[in-house]
Amino acid sequence: MSGWHSQSVREVLDGLGTDGQKGLTRQEAAQRLERYGPNTLEQGKRRSMALRLLDQLRDPMILVLLGAAGLSLLVSGGEDWLDAAIILLIVVVNAAISISQEDGAQRALEALRRMSAPKAKVIREGTVVLVPAEELVPGDLVVLEAGDLVPADGRILESTALRCDESAMTGESVPVSKGAGEVLGEDTPLADRSNMVVGATVVTAGHALCAVTATGMDSEVGRIAGMLLLQERGETPLQKKMAEVSGTLSFVCLCVCGVMFGVGLLFHKPVFEMFMTAVSLAVAAIPEGLPAIVTIVLAMGVQRMVNRHAIVKRLPAVETLGCAGVICSDKTGTLTQNRMKVVDLWTLRPGQRKLALEIGALCSDVHVERGSRGEAVYTGDPTEIALVELALVEGVNKNVWEETRPRRGEVPFDSERKLMSTVHARPEGGFRVLVKGAPDVLLRRCRIGGEEKQRILSANEGMARRALRVLGLAYRDLELMPRECSSAVLEQGLTFVGLAGMMDPPRAEVKEAVGRCYRAGIRPVMITGDHKLTAVAVAKELDIFQPGDLALTGEDLDFMPQEMLESDVEQFSVFARVSPEHKMRIVKAWQKRGKVVAMTGDGVNDAPALKAADIGCAMGVTGTDVAKGAADMILTDDNFATIVAAVEEGRGIYANIKKAIYYLLSCNIGEILTIFLATLFQFRQMPLLPVQLLWLNLVTDALPALALGVEPVEEGMMDRKPRDAHASLFDRAFSFRLAWQGAMVGLLTLTAYFLGEYVLSDPLTASATANTMAFATLTFCQLFHAFDVRSETESLFHIGLFSNPSMNKAFLVGALMQLAVLCMPPLQMIFKTVPLGVTEWSAVLALALTPLVVCELTKALRRRKRGEGKKPKEEKVLVRKG
């Protein structure tokens, strides 16, 4: 749209080649539509199903599984196809869940786009016609009225009291006055181009005739959409963690193969035989169900998010919020209610409040109707709605008062005069002129004494310091209706009544949500297109702007190198009057500091930053299609508090995924150790058969792992700092616990095998009994161990034995399935098991319960040690404070 605002109306019409009265001909409009294309935004090519499937298969964990399937077929010579078939089924299920989630979000977005597709009133060949907005072309004359969505960028040719809500494009929280007006400078910022209208904004008052100057990707909206198409989406922290798990598993598999192969050579066993044994063990080491379990846990998290007013478009994004360290939030509509409200009504003299309300209500173009449930529905300028709404609350009903005080004349508001006047007949006879507008302008039209003027100026300054939008209210009584309603006639010799201070008030629940952010170690930051004074005032009220914090404007950012912004970004809590490019710079500066950044917004101007952020959260109610398309998550209630709730959910989901990974890997370590030691010490037979290992990995392990995925969020989750997204999952503590608990499960399994082989059973059936006892012990060890994994530090009895019903169901189903395998003759034949006696069962249960007892004792010792370690620190803090 560059350049049109710096040209006169005549130059614009000549440049566009259009008639200022008749507009384009239909033939010319069709030719231009062919030349410029439709007035729509490019949305990027939709990827084919084949490419989307390949994306799923490129996941490192999936590649490891496919490798395991291939090795399984290789080892068995193609005979043991069941293992490979089940692995392939898991891969397909995993891909289907992920793709269906993406499709569902895409369908929802397409429906939203269809719902918001506007029409436009256009003058063609001298006639006003209604055409789809996508058929608009440069040079078209568009007629705009209050309530219309501006369909394209345009130069105003003529207008009356035109105001537009440009918050979607500039972040300006209140409607701005527009007019054909003067020619502006070439470098005038978008927010200050008062002689232009911008596509995707809304006309709130007045009417205008505009010449379309840019459509589609050439418009301001299109420029931002182009930035989106260039912005690449990076991997989420969870995707990186799963790649790490895959890499670690691959390394472990190679090590197992190498060690086993070396052991075979040491014992002078055939090379090929040892190679096949090593490969078999490596395949057993891989938890085949892990990718599907992670995907299902994320999908269940998505469903819980819906209940908390958040729609997630990408599965991994559910968890990304959990490690967010910064939430960059738009102000209007997210932190505030996105509606103006009178918060201070000051009158010059006592007893004039009702008169002030009368002026505010009647000197406006607001329409008040009754909704389906009897509530008042307002249409008009938000500033005027705030005055009418307050009047109605205090007993001054605009509709009722207009019946007894009908409007007889008016002088509409314009940006140069900064006043609006209406003339009303009075019930007692005569007429009253009601005037509202900028206090400094209004005072010059009033009869006022020096002392009273000082009081008015002092009250006005006080409201301005609070960043309120201030309107002055005045009146004048006339005996006769003037022949001419003009500013010169009506707006002189007025009597000043009072001041109305308005603002877009913060949402009631946001301040508490901001407090939760600080307790959770998350930095809330306001990024807005609104004015600095207004932004800082709201930020202070919400505790976002705290003592020592600084605020920065877009103009300041223009002169600040990116390197300086990256080094100083933590000093700033408020960024005001910023452009889309500025928002992206701020997000990237925080990311450079190593923070995972969540960005919220609803406007087109927010979209590039939404896509650049680690997780973009668009507003579902007020959000534009472009913002929704760029975001990872859509908030259906447009509420900042919902983001904080989603952060808590994200942290819980990651904790549950970590528990599931830990559980599966500890179980597999027990299996590996069992097989490895049996090979190393040359047992007469393997303690576990391949079919038993497959049963453990795919059935018995999977149910508790899924139950861990729906574990309730632990207490105090939001009282911890965000985890470091770059920290390894396999840190020292995690790896140590994994190793010793996995080793414990393996040694208990071997103990069961030893008891069955040499102590408890008949020598004739010793091998079969030993194998069955090892299989039973390992299975029940894992089932009981799942209860211990529910919390890393808290006792099972503290978090509640029945607080996760899914875990209890998983245990019961797993136990019954295992008992069926151990006790039912048909299944005994398949799994090569034999009946166990009371003595053998007593040994199995004693060994299976051991991990639960040992882990509970370990947790108790750790809690006691941590409690003792905290006492000196707490005393030290008290001394330092006191």
N, C-alpha and C positions, 0 to 999 in steps of 0.2 A: 504494500500500500504506500510505499515510499514515494514522496513527491506530490501526491494529489492534495494533501493538506496545505501545501505551500503555493497553490495556484488559486486564482479567482474562479468563481462559478462559470464565467464565460470560457475561460481557458480549459476548464475541466470538460465542459460539453464539447468544445472543439476537439480536444484531445481524444475523447471517446467516440467522436463522430456520431452524436445522437442529438435528437431534437428535444429541447427542454420542455416542450409542451405535449408533443405526441409520442415521444419515445421512439423505439425501433419498430420497423415493420416486421411482420411475422417471418418474411423471407430472410431479412437480415439477421433476425434472432436465430433462425435455423442454421444459417451459414456460420455464425459465430459459435454456436453450440458445437458444430463440427470442428471448428478451428481450435477452440479453447478446451473442449471436453466438458463433461457434466460437472456441476457444482457439488462434487463429492470428494471425499478424502481417500487417498490410497491407503489400503490396510495391509499391504504386503500379500504375497502369494501364499495361499493355503497349501501347506505341505501335504504331499500324497501319503496315503496309508502306508505304503512301502517304506518311505523315508522315516515316518514316525516309528514304525516297527524297528528299523535299523537303529534309531536313537535309543530305543529300549535295550537292544542287544549290545550296544556299545558300553553299557554299564559294566565296570570291571567285575563286580560280583557275578553278573550274569555270564560273563566270559569264563570265569572260574568254574561255574556250574556246567557250562557246555563242555569245557575241557574235562571235567569229571565224568560227564556222560560218555564222552569219547573214550576215555581211559577205561571206564567200566566195561564197555563193549570189547575193547582191545584185550583186556585181561582175561575175559571169559571166552574169547574167541567168537563173540557174537551170540553165545548161548544165554548169558545173563542179561537179557534185554529189559527186564522189569525195572531195574535200577535206573537205566538210561531213560526209559519211557517216563518214569515218574519225574525225573529231573526236568525233562523237556516239558512235561505238563505244568510243572511249577513255573517255568520260564514263561509259558504262554499265558497262564493265569495272571502272573505279575504284570505282564505287558498290557493285558486286556483291562485290568483295573486302572492302571495309569492313564491309558488312552481314553477310556470311557469318562474319567474324571475331567480330562481336558475338553472332551467333546461337550459334556454337559455345560461347562462354563462358557464355551463358544456359542452354544445354542442360546443360552441366557442373554449373552451380549447382543446377538443378532436380533433377538426379540426386543431388547431395549432400543436398538437402533430403529427398528420399524415403528415402535411406539412414538419415537421423538421426531420422525420425519415430518418437516414442516411444509406448509404451503406458503406462497408469496403472492401479494397483490401487486400486479405490474401494469404499467401503462404501455400498451402497444397499439400503434396506429390510432392514438388518441382515445382509446377505450381501456377502462380498468378491467383486467381479467385476472382470474385466480389460476396460477400455474404451480406445478411441483417445484420446490426450491432448487432441485437438482438441475432444472432446465434454465436457470438464470444464467445470463451472460454479461460480460462487461459492456456497459452502455445502456442496460435496462434501467428504466425509471421505476423505483419501488416505492409504494405507498406504505408508510408505517404508522401504526396507531398504538395506543396504550394496550399492553398485554401481548404485543407481537414479539416473536423471536426474530431478531435481525438475521436474514438469510445469507448475507454476504457482506463484504466490506463495501463501503460507499461514501461518497461525498454528499453532504447535505446541501440541497439546492434551496429549499425553503422550509421553515418549521414554525410551530407555535408551541411554546412552553414544553419543548421536548426534553425528556430526561431518560437516561438509559442506565440500567444496572449492568455494569461492565466487570463485575467481580470475577466472572469466569475467565476473563482475559487479562485483567490487570490486578485483581485482588482488592480493588477499591470497594470498601464495605458499604458505602451509601451511593445511591444513584447520582450520576453526574449530569449537569445541564449541558445541552447541545444546541447549536444553532449554525446557520450558514456563515454568519459572523465574518470576522476578519481573516485575512490570509496569514497563516502561521509560518514560523521559521522552519527551514528544512530539517533541522535536528530536534524538533519538538518530540518528546517521548510519547509513546502510544497513549499512556494514561492522560496526557494533557492535550490530545488532539480533539478539541471541542467542536470542530467543523466536520468531523467524520463519524460514521457509525462502523462498528466492528462486528463481523459475523459471529454468531453464537452468543451474543448479548441480548438483553431483553429491554424493550421499551416499557417504562413504568408510568410515563405521563406524557400528555401532549400528542402531537402528530407531526409528520414530516414527509417531504418528498426528497428522495435520494437517488443519485446516479450510481449504479454499481460500478466499482473500480477494479475489483479483483474477486475471482471465484476459485473454488476448489483448492488445489495445492499452491496457487499463487496468492491466496489470502493469508491473513495473519494466522488463522487456524491451521491452514495448510503448511505454513512455514514451521510451526511447532510439530505438526504431524511428520514432516520431513525429518526433523531432529529425532523423532521416535524411531523411524525406520532405520536410522544410522546407529542407534544405540544397541549394542550387543548385550544380551542377558548372560551374566556369569553363573557359575555353579553355586548352589546353596551350601551352607556349612555342612548340612547332613549328607549331601552328595559327596562332598570331600571326605567326610568321615567314613562313608561306605566304601569309597575308593581305598581309603587307608586300611579298612578291615579286609578288603579283597587282596590288597597287596601283602598284608601280613599273613593271611591264610595261604597265599601262593608261596610265600617264602617258607612258611612252616611245612607245607607239602613237599617242597623241594628238599628241605633239610631232612624230613622224615625219610624220603626216598633215598637220599644220600647216605644217611646213617644206617638204614636197614640194608642197603646194598653193601656198605662197608662191613657190617656184621656178618653178612652172608659170605663175603670173601674171606673174612677172618676164620670162619668155621669151614672153609673149603667146600661150600655148597655150590651147586651149578649156577652159573652166572644168570642164565635166562630165568631160572626158577626164582632166584632172589630178586631179580628185576620185577617180575610179576607180583611177588609178595609185597615189595616196596610200593608199587603202584596201587595195589589193593588197599594198603594201609593209608596211603595219601588220600584216596577217594573217600575212605571212611572218616577221615579227619575233617571233611568239608560239611558244614551244617546246611544240607540242601534246602531246608525250609526257610532259611534266614531272609532272602529277598522278598519272598511272598509274605512272611510275617511282618517285615518292616512296612511293606506296601499296605497291608491290611490295617496295621496300627495307624498309619497316616490317614487312611480312608475313614477309619472310625473317628479319628481326631477331627476330620473335616465335618463329619456329622455333628459332633459336639459343638464345633464352631458355629454352625448354623443356628443352634439353640442360643448362642451368645451373640447373635446378630452379625455374623461375619460369614461371607461366602468366599471360599478359597478356590482359586482357579488352577493352581499348580500344587500337587501333593507335597513336594518337599518344602514349599513355602509355609506349611503349617508349623514346622519345627523352627524355621529361620527366626521367627519372632522371639523364640525362647532365648536366643543369645544376643538380642538387640541391646546395644549399649546407649544408643541415641534415638530419640523419636523426634523428628523434625515435623512439626505440625503447622498446617495452615491455620489462620485465626478464624476467619469468617465462616460460620456454620459448623466448624469442628470444635473449637474451643468456646465459641459463642453461639447464641441461639439463632443467628442469621435473621434477626428482626429487630427493628429499632423500638426502643422503649423509653418513655419519658421517666427519668430517674430523679429529676429535680424541677419543680415548678415554683419559681420565685416571683412574688408580686411586690410592686413598689409600695402599695398601701394595704393595710389590713382589710379583709372583706372583699378583695377583688379576685379571689381564686375562681369563683364561678364565672366571672366576666372573662377571665383568661381562658377558661375551658371553652366558653362560647366562641371566642375568637378562633381558637385552635380547631374546633370542630367545624364551624361554618365556613371559615376561610380556607377551604380545601376542596379537592375534586374527588374525594374518596367516596366510593359507593359501599353501603352497608346492606347486606342481605342476610336472611336467615338460612342456615344450613339444614340438612335433613334431620338433624337431632336438636334443632332449635338454637344452635350456637350462632354467634355473629360471624359472618364471613366478609372480610374486607377486600376491596379491590382498589388499587391505586398506588401512589408513591409511599414507600415505607416510612418516610419521615412524617407525612401527613397521617398515615394510618396510626402511628404512635400517639399523635395528639387526639385523634378521634376515639381511639380505644380507651385512653385515660378518661376522656370526657364521659364516655358511656359508663365506665366503672363508677364514676362519681355522680351519675344521675343526669348528665346532659346528653340526651339521645339526638344525634345529628338528624335522623329522619323525622323525628317528632318536631324538633325545633325548626326545621326547614318548612314545615307546614304553617307554622305561625310567623315565621320570619323568612319568607321566600326571597330568593336571590333575584335582584333586579338589574344587576350589572356587575362587571368584573374587569380587572386589568391583570391578565395572566402574568405569572412569574417569568422573568427572563434573566439570563446570567449576567447581563450588564447592569440592570437596575437592582437585582438581588432582593426584590420585593414582590408580594402578591397581594392584591386587594379585591374584595368583593363588597357589593352594596346590597343591603337587605332592608326590606320594609319592617317597621317596628309595630308590634301589636297596639301600642298606645298612640301611634301616629308618627309620621316622619320617617326618616331613613337613617341607617347606621352603616358607616364604612368600617369594615374590619380589615386590618393589615397585619401581615406577618412577614418576617424577613431577617436579613443580617442586622444584628443589633447596632453596629456602628452607622450603617446607612439609615436605619429607622430613626435613630436619635436625632439625626440632622433634620428630620421632617416633623419632629415633635416640639411642642411648647413645654419647656422643662427648665427648672431653676438649676443653678450651679451646684447646690448641695445635693439635690435629687439626682442630678446627672452623675455626680461622683459616686453615689450609692449604686447606681445602675452599672457603671463601669467596673466598680469593685466586685459586684456580684458576677458580672460577665467574666472577669479575669479568674475568679474562683472556679467557675465552671470550666473555663478553658484549660486551667491547670489540671483538671481531672480528665482532660481529653474528651469532654462532652461536646456534641454538636449543639450549638446554641442558636435559638431563634427568638427574636424579639416580637412582642405582641402589643398592638396599639389599636385605637379606634377614633372615630370622629362622627358626631351626630349632625345630620342635616335636616332642615325642615322640608326642603323640596328636592326631588330627584333631579340631578344635574342633566343638562342636555347632552353632555359629552362625558363618557367614562374614560378618563385618561389619567396618567400619573400626575400631570401638572394640576389637574382639577381635584382629584381625590386624595392624593398622598401629601397633603400639606396641612399644617396646623393640627397635627394629631395629638392625642392624649396617650402617653405611654402607660402600659398596664403591667407588664412583667416579662420574664424570661423563662423559656422552656429548655432545659438541658437534657439531651437525648444521647443514648449510646446503644450499641448492640451488646446486650448484657451477656456475661459469661454463663455457660450452662452450669446449673447448680451442682452437678455431680463431678465436674471437671477438677475442681480444687482438690477434692479427696483423691482423685485418680493421679493428679500430679504428685501428691504426697506419697502415694504408693510407688510411683516411679523412683523418687529419691530413695525410699527405703530399699528398693530393689536394685539400686546402683545404676539406674537409667537416667540419662540427662535429657530432660524435655527442652526443646528449642522451638521458638516461634519463627516461622518464615512466612512473611505476608507481603502482599502488594499494597497494604494500607499505609497510612502515614505513620511516621515514627512515634509521634506523641501519643496517638491513639493506641498503637501496638504496645508501647511500653506501659501505658496505664492499665490495659487489660492483663498484660503479663505480670505486672506487680500484684494485681488483685488475685491472680491465680497462683502466685508464688513461683512462677517460672523465672521472673526477673528478680534476683535477690541481691542484697548488698554486695557491692564489688563487681557485679556483672556490667557488661557494656552492651550497647545497641549499635547496629551498623545499618546504613542505608545503601540502596543500590548505587547511588552516586558515589559513596565512599568506596564501594567494591570496584567501580570502574577504574579507580586509581590505585588499587591494591593488587600487587602481583600475586599469582596463585601460591607461590612458595611462602609468602608472608601470611596469606590466609590460612594455609595448612599449619603453620607454626603457632598462630595466634587464635585459631578458631574456638578453642575452649574458653576464651574470655567472653565470648558473645552469646547471650541468651535470646536476643531479638534481632532479626534481620527484617528491615522494613523497606517498602517501596522498591521491591526487587523484581527483576524480569525472569523469564524462564531460564535464560543462560546463567543468571546469578544463582538460581536455586540449584542447578546442576553443579556449579562450582562449590557451593556450600556442602552438598551431599558428598562430593568427591573429596573435599578437604577433611571431613570427618572420617571417611573411609581410609584416607592416607594415614590418619592417626591410629589405625588398627581397629576402628569401631565398626560393628555391624549396625547399619543405619536403616531405620524404618521411616518412611516419608508418607505423610497424609496429604490429601488435597482433593479438590472437587473440580477445579477449573481446567480449561485447556492449557493455561499457562503452567499448571502443575505437572502435566503429563510427562515431559522429558525427565524431570527429577524423580517422578514416581517409578519410571523405568530404570533410571540409573541407580536408585537405592537398592539395598539388599532385599528389602521387601516394601513394595508400594501398596498403600491402602487408599483406595478411592471411596468417595462417598456415594452410597447407593441411591439416596433420595435426591440430592441436589447436584450430584456429580454429572459431568458431561460424558458423552460417549467416548471421547478421546481419552479422558482420564481413566475411565473404567477399562478401556482396552489396554492401557499401559500398565495397569496395576496387577499385583499378584493376588490381592484380596479386596473384596468390596464390603464396606460396612453398611448394613441395611438400615441403621438408625443414625448415621452421620455423627457418631458420638466418639469423642476422644476416650472416654471411659471404656468403650468397647475395645479399643486397641490395647489398653492395659490388661483387660480381662483376657484378650487373645494372647498377650505375652505370657500370662500365667499358664494358659492352656498349652502354649508352645513349649514352655519349660517342662511342664508335666509330660508332654509327649516325648520330648528328647530323653528325659529321665527314664521313661518306660521303654523306649527303644534301646537305651543303654543296658537296662536290666535284661531285656530279651536277648541282646547280643551276649551279655555276660553269662546268662544262664545256658544258652546253647553252646558257647565255646567251652565253658567249664565242664559241661556234660561230654563234649567231644574230646576234651583233654583226657577225661577219665577213660573213654573208649580207646584212645590212641595208646595211652600208657599201658592199659590192659593187654592189648595186642602186642605192643612193642616188647614188654617184659616177657611175655609168653614166648615170643620169638627169640629174644636174647638168651633166655634160660632153657630154650629147647623143650617146651612142654610137649607131652605126647600128642596133644590136640589143642586147637585154638579154644580159649575160654568162651569166645563169642563167634557164632557163625555169620556169614555175610547177610543172610536173610534176617537174622536177629538185629544186626547193626542197622539195616535198612528200616526195620520196624521202629527201632529206637529213634532214629533221626527224623523220620517222616510222620510218625504218629504220636508216640509217647512224649517226645520232646516238644512237638509243635503245639499241643493243647495248652500246657502251662505257659509257654512263651507267648501265645496269643492272650492268655489271661493277664500276664504281666503288662501287656500293651494297653489294658484298660484299667490299670491300677489308679485309684484316686490320687489327685495331686497331693503331695505330702505337705504337712503343716510347715509354715514358714518358708515356702518356696519363693514368695515375693519379698522375703527379708534377706535374701542372698544377692550377692553381686552377679551380674551376668557371667556366664562361663566364657572363657577365651575361645573364640571360634577357630583360632589357629592352633590351639593346644591339641596334643595328640590324645586320641581316645585311650591308647595303651600307655598311660602314664605309669609311673613307678608303682603307686598304690594299687591301681587297677590290675596291672600285670601280676603283681605279687599275690594279690588275693585270688586272681584267676588261676595262677600256677598251683598254689598250695591247696585250694579247694578242689581243683580238677585232679590233682595228685591224690588227694584223700579219697575221692570217689573211685579212682582207679585201683588204689591199694585195697579198699574195702571189697571191691569186686574180685580181686585176686585172692583175698582172704576167704571169701565165700567159695571160690573155686578150690582152694587148698583144703578147706574143711570138707567139701563134698568129695574130693578125690582121695584124701588120706585119713579122715577122722570119722565122719558121721555115717557114711554109706557102706553098703555091701560092696566088696571088691569087684563082684561080677557086674554091677551096674554103676560103678564109681564114676566113670568118665561121663556118662549121660547125666547122672545126678549133679556132678560138679558143674557141668555146662549149664544145666537148668538153674542151679543155685546162683551162679555168676550172672546169668541173664536176669533172673528175678531180682537179685540184689541191686544190680546196676539200674534197672527200671525204677524200683521203689526208692532208691537213693535219689534219683533225679526228681521224682515226684515230690518227695519230702523237701528236697533242696530248693525247689521252686518257692516254697513258703519263706525260706530264709532270704532269698534274693529280693523279696518285696521291698525291703529297706536295707540300705547299706549300713546304717548306724542304729536305727531304732529296733527295739524288741518286737517280735511278732505279736506279743500280748499287748504292747502299747498301741500299735497301729490298729489292732483288732483282728482277731482270727477270722471273723466273718465280714470284714469291711469291704472285701472284694469278692462278691458272690461268684463271679466268673472263675476265680481261682479254685474255689471249692467245687464248682461243677467240673472244671478241668481235671482236678485231682480224682474225683469220683469216677468220671468217665474213663480216664486213663487207667485207674486201678482196676476197674471192671473189665476193660479190654485186655489188660495184661493177665488178669486172673483167667479170662476165657482162653487165652493162648496157652497158659500153663496147665489148665485143668480140663479142657474139652478135648476129647480124643481126636476129632478131625483136625483141629488146629495144632494139637500136639504133633501130629504127623508132619504138618507143613513146617513147623518151627523147630522140629527135632527136640522136643522137651518131654520130660517124664514126670509122673506124679511125685510130689514131695510129702514126707511125713511130718508129724508135729515137730519133731526135733529140728529137722531141716528148716521148716517154716519159722520156728523161733529164732534160729540163727540168722535167717534172711532178714526178718523184721528188726532184730537188734542191730545188725550191720546197717540196714537202710535208714534207721533213725539217727545213727551216729552223726552225719553231717549237720542235721538240724540242731542237735544238742551242742556240738562243738562250736558251731557258728554263733549260736545264741550266747554261749559263754564268752567267746571272743569279743562280741559286740559289747557285752556288759563290762569287760575289762577295759575296752577302748573308751567307753563312756565315762567310766570311773577315772581313767587317766586324764581324759580331756577335762573333766570337772575339776580335778586337782590342779591341773595346769592353768585353769582360768582364774583361780582365786587370787594369786599374786597380781595378775594383770588388772583385775577389777579393783583391787586395793590401790594399785598404782594410779589408775584413772581417777579414783576418788581424791587421792592426794593432789594430783595435778589440777583438778577442778577446784579444789577447796582451799 
